[in-house]
Every structure is written in structure tokens, then in C-alpha cells.
Amino acid sequence: MALAEALPEPSNPLGMDGIEFIEYSTSQPQAFGALLQQMGFAAVARHRSREVVLYRQGAMNLIVNADASAAEKTPAIAAIALRVRDAGFAHRHCLDLGAWDMPTRASAMELHIPGIHGVGDSLIYFVDRYRDFAIYDVDFVFDSNSKPHPPGVAGLHWFGVVQAILNERTADWLDFYRTLFGFEVLPRGQYFGVLPKGTLLESPCRKFYLQLIEPPPGADEVHWNEGLVRVGLGAPDVPKAVAALKQRGIVFVDHGAVQPSDKGALTQVYLGGVTFELVVSKEIPS
Amino acid sequence: MNLENFGMDTITLAGPLEAKLRAVREAGFTHVMLNATDIAGHPAGEDAAVAAVRASGLRVTGFQVLRDFEGLSGHLHAYKVDIAKAMLGMCHALGSKVLLACSSTSAHASGDFELLKKDLQKLATLAIPFGIKIAYEALSWGRHVNLYPQAWDIVQQAERANLGVCLDSFHILANRSELDAVEDIDPRKIFLVQLSDFLWREVRSAEDRIDTARHYRVFPGEGVHNEQLAALVRTIDATGYRGDYSFEVFNDDYRALPLAMVAQRARRSASWVASLVSRRSLPARQR
């Protein structure tokens, strides 16, 4: 029997299940590595063939890629890897709907992670092996002297990613994230943390958020490019997390509207443009 | 309205890109509609063409034209997606915020509304990372979409922020379309208006329309549809549209005349159109 009725699309078409890793690119991996260690991350493994290091804390995987020839000094978020039900399906689904394919970068015997182009120069990868098998087991060599799963500082976990966009581009990017992945906009006025602005999108798995921010009124667009600008880290108890990170040498912005509170906190700017935001949040287990 | 609202189209002019840009600027225009052949056919290569456009100081009204994109399937669809990507890349390199896409004329194209909508949604998604808007235009000899209300219908149903319509007076006049439906179009979804006229009243067949469209268009005010053109411009203006008007005038004679002479005709036409509606820059009278 032919199925003629128009069935609604599932709300989570890719079976998204959170963030597998966030990738930064930089030509200063040592300096950035030192900052990440202050933020509670530990280097646990190195890529077999490229200058790429895997950092971890708690359930968060963070990759620092110093291999890309185009890498700037200031570390920049180069990719978000999404956990999905079937990476091949997710990739095809997005290409069918008008995403731009990413050239494969895998060398011989390395894992090919499919992906598409995101905002600016960033990429969005799809990973479906994260339960009983980890992608890092193929391409990375783990440091035998360090714990492969270091605990998180004060329960830190991925909360979301902040994306800068140009003026009047919110509707375009909403279409992008809604159509390809099934993100939904949170009602206006529903914000978390200490930087309540822009538009918040909730992932279809309800495990993380994207925040779209147009330039503030009167800002000079020349100094405002589209791209992923910051990660948000969830903390069940923000003051406790702030205290723990301060002890590790991290400095938080402590004046004006963004001073640390129960809701969130923002670090100072490091290495010419890196900040981390803390947001009160309970981790949702995978 | 004032001169700022009008731009010329390089397809009206003969000669190298640099000479066209100079003629457009010297006639007092501030923006120009570019054609893919301006870039691909530049003797010093694409980068030189892009550099010439950037150096001209002219804003790019839009980039044309993606043809026969929607309604195809299988390898034809895949081929057109490749073409669309290349055009989006060129459009982006030129700093153009609008890509013109004309309704399909292909005998291989389906007229299935859902498929046409889906393909245009895909095109819109491809354009998002570049910040490019897709202006979908009903060609008067389009195979399935040949009237502007049809184009608007698909655009409306597609519900994509960067997908809108291009209204082209030639196709509206050639099909003797009613203007009422213009009033229904959300002015924020009109991404471009192209103006031109032609020199005879009858264009009976699709072949007539194609021939006239490609060789015998003239600037507004020079043809035989002044009254209808005036009504169209006034109707568009009354919707609240405040975007660009571009003169899309394909004319073999104009491509054989000195560029400055053609640009002056365009300038005269801009004044004629501007006189049809009140000046936009004047503030409303205070009571």
C-alpha cells in the first residue's frame, strides 16, 4: 500500500544525542593547552599522524588542532562534532537539504568522520560511535601516564556554543539549524547565564544550546565576523565552579552586568580572543 | 524615489567589464547588476573581474542568473546543484547579496509544487552560509512557473528567510499579468525589481516573448507600455518595497552603441521612473 498521507517530520531527524567533541584550531597549541589545563581539561591523547591533541574533563572531549595550515594564533572553534544515530544518514540528510559537504581529511587507516560546513570557516561533524567504541581509539595514541577519563572540575559539562552572526541574519541561521537538525527557538526572554542576548536554540536532544548573536546596535560590522565565538560550560553550582577555577588561576570578569552570580560567569579574554562562559545547568547523562 | 534606487545591468552594455563599470558610475549610478559571464569571461581571469568590481566602488545589486534549477531529479538535479554552488561562490566573491534564479524552462523539469518548493528550499539553504538571498523570478516562458503570483506562491509556502521573489516588468507586461496580486506580496520578500519595456504590444507566442526579451527590450519610458509600467511601479512602491530597481534591458542596438550614450539613456529612464512616485527621501509632512 502506498503511503500517501503527509507525515510530520520527526522532531529529532538525526537522532542527535549531544556534543561528541568541540575542536579548536590554533597555531599556539602549547599556550592554549596551558589555558585548557587551568580550565580543568587534561591532555589525554595525541593524533597518530597530525599535530592534534585530545583534551578531556568529565564527559567533555575537546580537540586542539594545530595541524591546519590556516590556523590563526588565537584559538578559534573550528568544529562541533554531533553525536547522531547514524553518521552516514545524518550526512546524506543534510546534503539533500542543501548543506555543503566537507572535504575528507582522513589519511590511510584513519577514521573518516563525515561533516558539513557550518558558520564561517567552521565544520559540523557527525559521529555515531560513542557508546561502546570511541572514535579516538582509532586515530589517537593515549598517554599511558595520564588517566584517559579525568574527572570534571565542579561537574563542568557542555552547555552550548555561542555563534556571532551579522545584522539581520538571525532568521537565516534559524532556518539552517531548524531545517537540517531540528533545533527549536526558545521563547524570547528565556535565557540562561549572565549574557542574556540574542536568540537561543535548543538542540532536538535537549542536551545543549546554540546562541545566535547579532552585533549590538551601533557596532561596527567591520569588526564583527560570523563564526563560533565561545563555548558555554554547564555547572550545577556556578559559585563553586568559579571558586575552583579561580584557584586554578582562571580570572573572571567581575564588574558590570556579567560578574559571577548563581546563574553564570564569564572568564576574561585569553590569548587574544578566547573566553569561556559558565552557565548554571545540571548535566543530562547520555 | 531618487537615483540611488536605480542600478544598471551589465548585460545592456557592450565591451569589457571595466568599461561597463566606468560607464555606469560616470552616469551617476551607485550600483550595478552583474552577470556570470562578466566574471567567467574576463580575459584576465575571475580574480581580476572581482577586483575590478570591488575597485569600481559600485555596490552589487545582484548576480545573475541561475537557470532551470528547480523540478529536476537524479543526475540532472545533482548537476544543477553543482552549478548553483559555483554561482553562489561567484556571487559571494563579488560581494553580491542577491542571486537571481529564474523559473525553469526545462522540458525535463517536473511541475510538482512540492518538488519545486523543496528544490528552492535547498537552494536557499545552500545560500545561507554566504549570506546570500535567492530572488526567484517567473520567466514568462517558464515551463510550469511563468506568472509572478505562482513564483510568490512557492516562495510563500517555502517559508525561508532568504528566499524571495524578483519582479521583472518585462515578464509581467509580456504575459499581460494583472497587477492586483502584487499587493498581496510581502514587500520584505521582494528581493529585487527589474524594469524594462519593449517596443510592440503583441507578443503572442513563447518564442515571441523569448526573442523580444533577449533582443528588443528598452529602458522604461522608451517603450509602449508607459501606463502599465507606471502602474506597476506605483503598486510595488505602495506595498512598502524600498529595495533596488535594476534596469534589465537586453537590446542588440544598445550593445552596439557607445557605453556612455546607453548609460545616459538609463539615467534618463531613472528620472522618468522616479517621477512616477514621490521622492522617498522626503520626510512625511508634520502636522
Chai-1 contact restraints between the chains, C-beta under 6 A:
chainA,res_idxA,chainB,res_idxB,connection_type,confidence,min_distance_angstrom,max_distance_angstrom,comment,restraint_id
A,L97,B,T125,contact,1.0,0.0,6.0,A-B,restraint_1
A,G98,B,K122,contact,1.0,0.0,6.0,A-B,restraint_2
A,G98,B,T125,contact,1.0,0.0,6.0,A-B,restraint_3
A,G98,B,L126,contact,1.0,0.0,6.0,A-B,restraint_4
A,H117,B,P129,contact,1.0,0.0,6.0,A-B,restraint_5
A,A171,B,A161,contact,1.0,0.0,6.0,A-B,restraint_6
A,D172,B,I128,contact,1.0,0.0,6.0,A-B,restraint_7
A,D172,B,A161,contact,1.0,0.0,6.0,A-B,restraint_8
A,D172,B,N162,contact,1.0,0.0,6.0,A-B,restraint_9
A,D175,B,R160,contact,1.0,0.0,6.0,A-B,restraint_10
A,D175,B,A161,contact,1.0,0.0,6.0,A-B,restraint_11
A,F176,B,I128,contact,1.0,0.0,6.0,A-B,restraint_12
